[in-house]
Structure formats: C-alpha cells, structure tokens
Amino acid sequence: MRKRVAIYFTGGTISMKYDPHIGAAVPILSGEEIVASVPELSSIADYEIIDFGRYPGPHMTPQRMMELSDLVRQELARTDIDGVAITHGTDTLEETAYLLDLTVDNQKPVAVTGAMRNSSETGWDGPANLMAAVRVAASSEARGLGTMVVMNETILAAADVSKTATESFDAFESPDFGPIGVIDKGRVIIRRMPLNRSFVNTSQIMDRVFLIKVASGSDSTLIEACLGAGARGLVIEAMGRGNVPPGCVTGITTAISTGVPVIMVSRCQRGRVYDSYGYPGGGKQLKILGVISGGFLNGQKARIKLALALSLTTDAAEIRKLFEAGEY
C-alpha cells in the first residue's frame, strides 16, 4: 500500500536563490518549485505540499514553532497520513525539531530537513535532503522514534542533534550519542533507539525565557538585566560541568528567590552538567541554591523546554522533575 506524507515548507536555505540586486541569497522558492526539482519524490510516496512560510532560520520564533507543532499534530491525526516531512532553515532547525519532539505525541515519524547550500550554488543539497526526509517520514522503521533531523543521509534524534558547523554538509551531528540511523541506497536503516524522551502536553509556549552564556569574569549584570526585563525563566550556559564565576551567584540567588526557575547547561559541546564541584559558583553550591540541571541539553534546547514547561506550571519541583528525570 502506498504511503502518504505531508510536506511542510517553512523556508530556509532550501528555498533560497541568489538575488543579484541584493547580492545575497533570499527565500524565494515555493514548495511546488522545490518539489519540481525532485521528480523522483513521487516514487517514494504520495505527498501533500503545505507552504507554511518562507522564513529564514533566524525568523522562526518559538511562537511560529508552536503553530507548526499544532498543524503537524492535526496532520498526523489523519488516518490517510503516514508521516510528516518538514523543510526548515538550518540556523534554528534543531530548536524546532526539539520543540516538535516534546509536543507531538504520535507514533508516526516526523522528519525535519534543510539545506546547507542554496539553489543557485553548485552542489545544492536540498533535493537529496528532501528525498531522504520523505523516505524517513514514510518509513515503518522510523515509527515511534519521535521527531528526527535528516541531513546528509544521516538520521539524528531531535533531543541530541546540534548544528556544529556553519556551512558543511555534515554540519548536523549528535556529539554525545551519534546518529540513530542512515539512509543507504534508498533504504532507511535504524541502529539506535532514542531513549528517555520527554513529552510536554501543551499547545502554548511562554516568552521572556532568556539564555545567558557565561565567560571568565562574568558577573550578575546580565542576569539582573533579564530579571528587570520580566524574565519568567533563565537558562545559564555555564562552564564545564555546570560552574559559574562567583560573581554570578548573587543574580542566580535572586532569580530563584523570586520564583524564576534557573536551568543550568554547559557551554561545552559534549557531556552533561553535574554537581561535581563545591567551591563558590560550583555545581554543588548551585544545586543547593535550587538550580535545575539541564543534563545533556544545550542552551537553545533547554530554553525551548523551559518555555514549554512554564506554559503548564511555575512550580520549581515540577519543572525539576521534567528536566532531571533519569539524570541522577
């Protein structure tokens, strides 16, 4: 029986062409125009084309991501749809993919893809990536794996994936755990199951959740500025195992004492945060203060998860449970 896939086109480099008047690439191509460059697509599955927008990656806001999540959930509820493929700008692709993984509770596959080169460049990778994403979305092997990022014929779990290079074809990687599978000669091969996935049962996402990266000599200035701007939550991208300069502790203490949850992640590309160190600003002191561990998440993903959690609760214990389940 033929599989049927809904394809959402949101913009990004896959929809871009070089504009000589501007002297740079801009999103111009519609879903129909992109699909026209991939005639082999019909041999993989039947499909529906949905033009969600022509947004460059930096124009995709959490609110737009949430709107896309609502549409994907409606699409997957249809009995005649076997999966969803989504094209997306690579700058924020991992954030949208993770939001979808957290909010879409369905066994049908969701595959998010993009392109590292635009359609005016030699070696445009958009058509091949789109074909691979549709293969995964239509695949029985990918059922139950949540949202996946499919780039360069590699299948990556949304919770693990990160963009690690500015323009390389293999920019998307899972630094800690590696890919969950590959597409080889048109075949979807899954070799690892993503475990400990979270689900946040919400159709809303809160704003005023800020991400702060610390560096040597950082103090509480940025933290206090975020609190003054009405922060509902903070994500601190800390050093190493989750440590901050001592000057940051005052601001973190103020945030927690006023009911603003603080999530700690690492600025390192690999590894999780842990309360290994007991000096001022060390992870042990921060945990005692009430800081919540973000585990293996990077800063941008922890921000998405916290913004979703805050749409349901402001209770620190409930937010801690959502972030730290299975971490300790």
The 8 nearest C-alpha neighbors of each residue, nearest first, counted from 0:
[[1, 2, 3, 44, 45, 81, 79, 137],
 [2, 0, 44, 3, 45, 43, 137, 81],
 [1, 3, 44, 137, 81, 45, 0, 4],
 [4, 2, 45, 80, 46, 81, 44, 1],
 [5, 3, 46, 82, 83, 80, 81, 6],
 [4, 6, 47, 83, 46, 84, 48, 7],
 [7, 5, 84, 48, 85, 83, 47, 49],
 [8, 6, 85, 49, 50, 51, 9, 84],
 [7, 9, 50, 86, 51, 30, 10, 85],
 [10, 8, 52, 51, 53, 87, 86, 54],
 [53, 11, 9, 54, 14, 87, 55, 8],
 [88, 10, 12, 55, 87, 56, 13, 14],
 [11, 13, 15, 117, 14, 114, 88, 116],
 [12, 14, 114, 125, 11, 113, 15, 117],
 [15, 13, 28, 26, 12, 10, 11, 27],
 [16, 14, 26, 12, 25, 117, 27, 13],
 [17, 15, 24, 119, 118, 25, 117, 18],
 [16, 18, 24, 23, 119, 19, 25, 15],
 [17, 19, 21, 20, 23, 24, 22, 16],
 [20, 18, 22, 21, 17, 23, 24, 16],
 [21, 19, 18, 22, 23, 17, 24, 25],
 [22, 20, 19, 18, 23, 24, 17, 25],
 [21, 23, 19, 20, 18, 17, 24, 25],
 [24, 22, 17, 21, 18, 25, 19, 16],
 [23, 25, 17, 16, 18, 15, 26, 22],
 [24, 26, 15, 16, 27, 17, 23, 18],
 [27, 25, 15, 14, 53, 28, 10, 11],
 [26, 28, 15, 14, 25, 16, 29, 53],
 [29, 27, 14, 32, 26, 15, 33, 30],
 [30, 28, 32, 31, 33, 27, 14, 50],
 [29, 31, 33, 32, 8, 50, 34, 48],
 [30, 32, 34, 29, 33, 35, 48, 28],
 [33, 31, 35, 29, 30, 34, 28, 36],
 [34, 32, 30, 35, 36, 31, 29, 28],
 [33, 35, 37, 31, 36, 32, 30, 38],
 [34, 36, 32, 33, 37, 31, 38, 30],
 [35, 37, 34, 33, 38, 126, 32, 39],
 [36, 38, 34, 35, 39, 126, 40, 33],
 [39, 37, 40, 35, 36, 41, 34, 42],
 [40, 38, 37, 42, 41, 43, 130, 36],
 [41, 39, 42, 38, 43, 37, 130, 44],
 [40, 42, 43, 39, 44, 45, 38, 46],
 [41, 43, 40, 39, 44, 45, 38, 1],
 [42, 44, 41, 40, 134, 45, 39, 133],
 [45, 43, 2, 41, 3, 42, 46, 1],
 [44, 46, 3, 41, 2, 4, 1, 43],
 [45, 47, 4, 3, 5, 44, 48, 6],
 [46, 48, 5, 6, 4, 49, 45, 3],
 [47, 49, 6, 30, 7, 5, 50, 46],
 [48, 50, 7, 51, 6, 8, 47, 30],
 [51, 49, 8, 52, 30, 7, 9, 48],
 [50, 52, 9, 8, 49, 7, 53, 67],
 [53, 51, 9, 50, 54, 10, 8, 29],
 [10, 54, 52, 9, 26, 55, 11, 27],
 [53, 55, 10, 58, 52, 11, 9, 56],
 [54, 56, 11, 58, 88, 57, 10, 53],
 [55, 57, 88, 90, 91, 58, 11, 59],
 [58, 56, 59, 55, 90, 91, 60, 88],
 [59, 57, 55, 56, 54, 60, 91, 88],
 [60, 58, 57, 56, 63, 54, 64, 61],
 [59, 61, 63, 62, 58, 64, 57, 65],
 [62, 60, 64, 63, 65, 59, 204, 303],
 [61, 63, 65, 60, 64, 66, 204, 203],
 [64, 62, 66, 60, 65, 61, 59, 67],
 [63, 65, 61, 67, 62, 66, 95, 68],
 [64, 66, 68, 62, 67, 63, 61, 69],
 [65, 67, 63, 69, 68, 64, 62, 70],
 [66, 68, 64, 70, 65, 69, 71, 63],
 [69, 67, 65, 71, 66, 70, 99, 72],
 [68, 70, 66, 72, 67, 71, 65, 73],
 [71, 69, 73, 67, 68, 72, 74, 66],
 [72, 70, 74, 68, 73, 69, 75, 67],
 [71, 73, 75, 69, 74, 70, 103, 68],
 [74, 72, 70, 76, 71, 75, 69, 77],
 [73, 75, 71, 76, 72, 77, 70, 80],
 [74, 76, 72, 77, 73, 71, 80, 82],
 [75, 77, 73, 74, 72, 78, 80, 105],
 [78, 76, 75, 79, 80, 74, 73, 81],
 [77, 79, 80, 76, 75, 81, 74, 3],
 [78, 80, 77, 81, 3, 2, 75, 76],
 [79, 81, 3, 77, 78, 4, 82, 75],
 [82, 80, 3, 4, 137, 2, 107, 79],
 [81, 83, 136, 108, 4, 107, 137, 80],
 [82, 84, 109, 5, 4, 136, 6, 110],
 [85, 83, 6, 110, 133, 111, 109, 136],
 [86, 84, 7, 111, 6, 8, 112, 110],
 [87, 85, 112, 8, 113, 9, 111, 7],
 [88, 86, 113, 11, 9, 10, 92, 112],
 [11, 87, 89, 56, 55, 90, 12, 92],
 [88, 90, 92, 91, 56, 113, 87, 11],
 [91, 89, 56, 88, 92, 57, 162, 93],
 [92, 90, 56, 94, 89, 93, 88, 57],
 [91, 93, 89, 95, 94, 90, 88, 87],
 [92, 94, 96, 91, 95, 97, 161, 160],
 [95, 93, 97, 91, 96, 92, 300, 98],
 [94, 96, 98, 92, 97, 93, 64, 99],
 [95, 97, 93, 99, 94, 157, 98, 92],
 [96, 98, 100, 157, 94, 99, 95, 158],
 [99, 97, 95, 101, 100, 96, 94, 102],
 [100, 98, 96, 102, 97, 101, 103, 68],
 [99, 101, 146, 97, 98, 145, 102, 103],
 [100, 102, 198, 98, 99, 199, 197, 103],
 [101, 103, 99, 199, 100, 198, 200, 98],
 [104, 102, 99, 100, 105, 72, 101, 68],
 [105, 103, 102, 106, 198, 145, 101, 100],
 [104, 106, 107, 103, 75, 143, 145, 108],
 [105, 107, 143, 142, 108, 145, 104, 144],
 [106, 108, 142, 82, 105, 81, 143, 109],
 [109, 107, 82, 136, 142, 141, 145, 110],
 [108, 110, 146, 83, 136, 84, 82, 147],
 [111, 109, 84, 147, 132, 136, 148, 146],
 [112, 110, 85, 148, 84, 86, 149, 147],
 [113, 111, 86, 149, 150, 148, 87, 85],
 [114, 112, 87, 86, 13, 88, 89, 125],
 [113, 115, 125, 13, 116, 124, 12, 117],
 [114, 116, 166, 168, 12, 124, 167, 117],
 [117, 115, 123, 114, 124, 120, 12, 118],
 [116, 118, 12, 15, 119, 120, 123, 13],
 [117, 119, 123, 16, 120, 15, 116, 13],
 [120, 118, 16, 117, 17, 121, 123, 15],
 [121, 119, 118, 117, 123, 122, 116, 17],
 [122, 120, 123, 119, 118, 116, 117, 124],
 [121, 123, 124, 120, 116, 118, 117, 125],
 [124, 122, 116, 118, 121, 125, 117, 120],
 [123, 125, 114, 127, 126, 122, 128, 116],
 [124, 126, 114, 13, 128, 127, 123, 129],
 [127, 125, 129, 128, 37, 124, 130, 36],
 [128, 126, 130, 129, 125, 124, 131, 151],
 [129, 127, 131, 125, 130, 126, 150, 132],
 [128, 130, 132, 126, 131, 127, 125, 133],
 [131, 129, 127, 133, 128, 132, 40, 134],
 [130, 132, 134, 128, 129, 133, 127, 152],
 [133, 131, 129, 135, 134, 110, 130, 149],
 [134, 132, 136, 130, 135, 131, 84, 137],
 [133, 135, 131, 137, 132, 136, 138, 130],
 [134, 136, 138, 132, 133, 137, 141, 131],
 [137, 135, 82, 133, 108, 83, 134, 138],
 [138, 136, 134, 135, 82, 2, 81, 133],
 [139, 137, 135, 140, 141, 136, 134, 187],
 [138, 140, 141, 142, 137, 135, 108, 136],
 [141, 139, 138, 142, 189, 187, 188, 135],
 [142, 140, 139, 138, 144, 108, 135, 143],
 [143, 141, 107, 108, 106, 139, 144, 140],
 [142, 144, 106, 145, 141, 107, 108, 105],
 [145, 143, 142, 141, 146, 193, 108, 192],
 [146, 144, 143, 100, 108, 147, 109, 106],
 [145, 147, 109, 100, 157, 110, 96, 99],
 [148, 146, 156, 110, 157, 155, 111, 109],
 [147, 149, 111, 155, 110, 154, 112, 157],
 [150, 148, 154, 112, 132, 153, 111, 110],
 [149, 151, 152, 153, 128, 112, 148, 154],
 [150, 152, 153, 169, 168, 128, 149, 127],
 [153, 151, 182, 150, 181, 131, 149, 154],
 [152, 154, 181, 151, 150, 149, 180, 182],
 [155, 153, 149, 180, 181, 178, 179, 148],
 [156, 154, 178, 148, 179, 147, 160, 157],
 [157, 155, 147, 159, 158, 160, 148, 193],
 [156, 158, 97, 147, 96, 160, 159, 146],
 [157, 159, 156, 97, 160, 100, 296, 196],
 [160, 158, 173, 156, 157, 161, 176, 155],
 [161, 159, 173, 172, 157, 155, 158, 156],
 [160, 162, 171, 172, 163, 93, 173, 159],
 [161, 163, 171, 170, 164, 172, 160, 93],
 [162, 164, 170, 161, 171, 172, 165, 169],
 [165, 163, 170, 166, 162, 167, 171, 169],
 [164, 166, 167, 170, 163, 162, 115, 90],
 [165, 167, 115, 164, 168, 170, 116, 169],
 [168, 166, 170, 169, 164, 165, 115, 171],
 [167, 169, 170, 115, 151, 166, 150, 124],
 [170, 168, 167, 171, 151, 172, 150, 164],
 [171, 169, 164, 167, 163, 162, 168, 172],
 [172, 170, 162, 169, 161, 163, 160, 150],
 [173, 171, 160, 161, 174, 170, 162, 163],
 [172, 174, 160, 177, 159, 176, 175, 161],
 [175, 173, 172, 269, 176, 177, 268, 160],
 [176, 174, 269, 173, 177, 270, 159, 295],
 [175, 177, 173, 174, 178, 159, 179, 172],
 [176, 178, 173, 174, 175, 179, 172, 155],
 [179, 177, 155, 180, 154, 173, 153, 176],
 [178, 180, 191, 155, 190, 154, 189, 192],
 [181, 179, 189, 154, 190, 188, 178, 153],
 [182, 180, 153, 154, 188, 152, 183, 187],
 [181, 183, 187, 152, 186, 185, 188, 153],
 [182, 184, 186, 185, 181, 187, 188, 152],
 [185, 183, 186, 182, 187, 152, 181, 131],
 [184, 186, 183, 182, 187, 134, 131, 43],
 [185, 187, 183, 182, 184, 188, 134, 181],
 [186, 188, 182, 181, 135, 189, 183, 185],
 [189, 187, 180, 181, 182, 186, 190, 183],
 [188, 190, 180, 179, 191, 187, 181, 140],
 [191, 189, 180, 179, 188, 192, 181, 178],
 [190, 192, 179, 189, 193, 180, 178, 177],
 [191, 193, 194, 179, 144, 190, 189, 156],
 [194, 192, 156, 191, 144, 195, 196, 179],
 [193, 195, 196, 192, 144, 191, 197, 156],
 [196, 194, 197, 193, 325, 324, 158, 326],
 [195, 197, 194, 198, 193, 158, 101, 100],
 [198, 196, 101, 195, 199, 321, 100, 322],
 [197, 199, 101, 102, 200, 196, 104, 100],
 [200, 198, 102, 101, 201, 197, 308, 307],
 [199, 201, 102, 198, 202, 101, 311, 104],
 [200, 202, 203, 199, 102, 311, 307, 310],
 [201, 203, 65, 69, 204, 200, 102, 68],
 [204, 202, 201, 310, 205, 307, 65, 62],
 [203, 205, 307, 306, 310, 206, 62, 65],
 [206, 204, 306, 310, 309, 307, 203, 207],
 [205, 207, 208, 306, 204, 231, 61, 230],
 [208, 206, 230, 231, 209, 229, 205, 232],
 [209, 207, 232, 206, 231, 233, 230, 306],
 [208, 210, 233, 207, 234, 232, 211, 230],
 [209, 211, 234, 233, 235, 302, 298, 212],
 [212, 210, 235, 236, 234, 213, 209, 221],
 [211, 213, 236, 235, 237, 210, 214, 266],
 [214, 212, 237, 217, 236, 211, 243, 215],
 [215, 213, 217, 216, 212, 238, 244, 237],
 [214, 216, 217, 244, 213, 243, 238, 218],
 [215, 217, 214, 244, 218, 246, 213, 245],
 [218, 216, 214, 215, 213, 244, 246, 247],
 [217, 219, 246, 247, 220, 216, 244, 245],
 [218, 220, 247, 250, 222, 221, 223, 246],
 [219, 221, 223, 222, 218, 224, 250, 217],
 [222, 220, 224, 223, 219, 225, 211, 218],
 [221, 223, 219, 225, 224, 220, 250, 226],
 [222, 224, 226, 220, 225, 221, 250, 219],
 [225, 223, 221, 227, 222, 226, 220, 228],
 [226, 224, 228, 222, 227, 223, 230, 221],
 [225, 227, 230, 223, 229, 228, 224, 222],
 [226, 228, 224, 225, 229, 223, 230, 222],
 [227, 229, 225, 226, 230, 224, 207, 223],
 [230, 228, 226, 227, 231, 225, 207, 224],
 [231, 229, 226, 207, 232, 225, 208, 228],
 [232, 230, 207, 208, 259, 229, 233, 260],
 [231, 233, 208, 260, 259, 230, 261, 209],
 [234, 232, 261, 209, 208, 210, 262, 260],
 [233, 235, 262, 210, 261, 263, 302, 209],
 [234, 236, 211, 263, 237, 212, 210, 262],
 [237, 235, 212, 264, 265, 266, 298, 211],
 [238, 236, 265, 241, 242, 213, 266, 235],
 [237, 239, 242, 241, 265, 266, 243, 240],
 [238, 240, 241, 265, 267, 242, 237, 266],
 [239, 241, 272, 273, 242, 265, 238, 271],
 [242, 240, 272, 237, 238, 239, 282, 265],
 [241, 243, 281, 238, 282, 237, 280, 240],
 [242, 244, 280, 237, 238, 245, 281, 247],
 [243, 245, 246, 280, 247, 217, 216, 215],
 [246, 244, 280, 247, 248, 279, 243, 218],
 [245, 247, 218, 244, 248, 219, 217, 249],
 [248, 246, 218, 219, 245, 250, 249, 244],
 [247, 249, 251, 250, 245, 246, 252, 280],
 [250, 248, 252, 251, 247, 253, 219, 246],
 [251, 249, 219, 253, 252, 248, 247, 222],
 [250, 252, 248, 254, 253, 249, 255, 247],
 [253, 251, 249, 255, 250, 254, 248, 256],
 [254, 252, 250, 256, 251, 255, 257, 249],
 [255, 253, 259, 251, 257, 252, 256, 250],
 [254, 256, 258, 259, 252, 257, 253, 260],
 [255, 257, 253, 258, 254, 252, 259, 251],
 [258, 256, 254, 255, 259, 253, 252, 260],
 [257, 259, 255, 256, 260, 254, 313, 315],
 [258, 260, 254, 255, 232, 231, 257, 261],
 [261, 259, 232, 255, 258, 233, 315, 262],
 [262, 260, 233, 290, 234, 291, 232, 259],
 [261, 263, 234, 291, 292, 293, 290, 235],
 [262, 264, 235, 292, 293, 234, 291, 236],
 [265, 263, 236, 293, 237, 272, 241, 298],
 [266, 264, 237, 236, 267, 241, 238, 239],
 [265, 267, 236, 237, 238, 268, 264, 239],
 [268, 266, 265, 269, 239, 238, 270, 297],
 [267, 269, 266, 174, 270, 265, 297, 175],
 [270, 268, 267, 175, 174, 271, 295, 265],
 [271, 269, 295, 175, 272, 268, 267, 240],
 [270, 272, 295, 294, 273, 240, 265, 269],
 [271, 273, 240, 241, 294, 264, 265, 292],
 [272, 274, 240, 275, 241, 282, 271, 292],
 [275, 273, 282, 283, 276, 286, 272, 241],
 [274, 276, 273, 282, 283, 277, 240, 281],
 [275, 277, 281, 282, 283, 274, 278, 242],
 [278, 276, 283, 281, 284, 282, 279, 275],
 [277, 279, 281, 276, 280, 284, 283, 282],
 [280, 278, 281, 245, 284, 277, 244, 248],
 [281, 279, 245, 243, 244, 242, 248, 278],
 [282, 280, 242, 276, 278, 277, 279, 283],
 [281, 283, 274, 285, 242, 276, 241, 284],
 [284, 282, 274, 277, 286, 285, 276, 281],
 [283, 285, 287, 286, 282, 281, 277, 288],
 [286, 284, 288, 282, 287, 283, 290, 281],
 [285, 287, 290, 289, 283, 288, 284, 282],
 [288, 286, 284, 289, 285, 283, 290, 282],
 [287, 289, 285, 286, 290, 284, 252, 255],
 [290, 288, 286, 287, 291, 285, 255, 261],
 [289, 291, 286, 261, 285, 288, 262, 263],
 [292, 290, 262, 319, 263, 261, 289, 293],
 [293, 291, 263, 294, 262, 323, 272, 290],
 [292, 294, 264, 263, 296, 262, 322, 295],
 [295, 293, 271, 272, 292, 296, 326, 264],
 [294, 296, 271, 270, 293, 297, 272, 264],
 [297, 295, 294, 293, 301, 300, 264, 298],
 [296, 298, 300, 299, 264, 301, 295, 265],
 [297, 299, 301, 300, 236, 264, 302, 296],
 [298, 300, 302, 301, 297, 303, 94, 210],
 [299, 301, 303, 302, 298, 297, 94, 296],
 [300, 302, 304, 298, 303, 299, 296, 305],
 [303, 301, 305, 299, 300, 304, 306, 234],
 [304, 302, 300, 306, 301, 305, 307, 98],
 [305, 303, 301, 307, 302, 306, 308, 300],
 [304, 306, 308, 302, 307, 303, 309, 301],
 [307, 305, 205, 303, 309, 204, 304, 308],
 [306, 308, 204, 304, 310, 305, 309, 303],
 [309, 307, 305, 310, 311, 306, 304, 312],
 [308, 310, 312, 311, 306, 307, 313, 305],
 [309, 311, 307, 308, 204, 205, 203, 312],
 [312, 310, 309, 308, 201, 313, 307, 200],
 [313, 311, 309, 314, 310, 308, 317, 318],
 [312, 314, 309, 315, 311, 318, 258, 260],
 [313, 315, 317, 312, 316, 318, 258, 309],
 [314, 316, 318, 317, 319, 313, 260, 258],
 [317, 315, 319, 318, 314, 320, 321, 313],
 [318, 316, 320, 319, 314, 315, 321, 312],
 [317, 319, 315, 321, 320, 316, 314, 322],
 [320, 318, 316, 322, 317, 321, 323, 291],
 [319, 321, 317, 318, 323, 322, 324, 316],
 [320, 322, 318, 319, 323, 324, 317, 197],
 [323, 321, 319, 320, 324, 293, 318, 292],
 [322, 324, 326, 320, 319, 321, 325, 292],
 [325, 323, 326, 320, 322, 321, 327, 319],
 [324, 326, 327, 323, 195, 322, 320, 294],
 [325, 327, 323, 324, 294, 322, 292, 293],
 [326, 325, 323, 324, 273, 294, 292, 274]]
